Amino acid sequence: MKPGDQVRADVSPNRIDICPEPPVMAQGVIENGVLVMVRQGIRMDAAAAVRSDRDSLAARSQPPPVSKLLRQ
């Protein structure tokens, strides 16, 4: 957790749990046929996130090296 994060308290008879609250997702707006999301206040690099997902999917789809196949 970091400063500014939202939290919630789950209260039960024997304990109180402080849990992070997930950020509220705002609705998008369609402009010129494209879904545009409003700012969430979370800094992120969308292009880097897409590249990371693409690379991880590509790595999983590649066959194992021949040396690993020969050991089996």
FENHU-V426303 format. One record per residue. N is the residue number from 1. RES is the residue in one small letter. SS is DSSP state (a for helix, b for strand, c for the rest). OMEGA is omega in whole degrees, -180 to 180 (999 if undefined). Layout:
# FENHU-V426303
N	RES	SS	OMEGA
N	RES	SS	OMEGA
This chain:
# FENHU-V426303
1	m	c	179
2	k	c	-179
3	p	c	179
4	g	c	178
5	d	c	176
6	q	c	179
7	v	b	174
8	r	b	180
9	a	b	173
10	d	b	-175
11	v	b	174
12	s	c	-176
13	p	c	-175
14	n	c	-176
15	r	c	175
16	i	b	178
17	d	b	175
18	i	b	-175
19	c	b	176
20	p	b	179
21	e	c	179
22	p	c	-179
23	p	c	180
24	v	c	179
25	m	c	179
26	a	c	178
27	q	c	177
28	g	c	178
29	v	b	178
30	i	b	178
31	e	b	-179
32	n	c	178
33	g	c	-179
34	v	b	177
35	l	b	-180
36	v	b	179
37	m	c	177
38	v	c	-179
39	r	c	-180
40	q	c	-176
41	g	c	179
42	i	c	180
43	r	c	176
44	m	c	178
45	d	c	-176
46	a	a	-179
47	a	a	178
48	a	a	179
49	a	a	179
50	v	a	178
51	r	a	-180
52	s	a	178
53	d	a	-179
54	r	a	-179
55	d	a	-180
56	s	a	176
57	l	a	179
58	a	a	-179
59	a	a	-180
60	r	a	-176
61	s	a	-180
62	q	c	178
63	p	c	179
64	p	c	178
65	p	c	-178
66	v	a	-179
67	s	a	177
68	k	a	180
69	l	a	-178
70	l	a	-179
71	r	a	-175
72	q	c	999
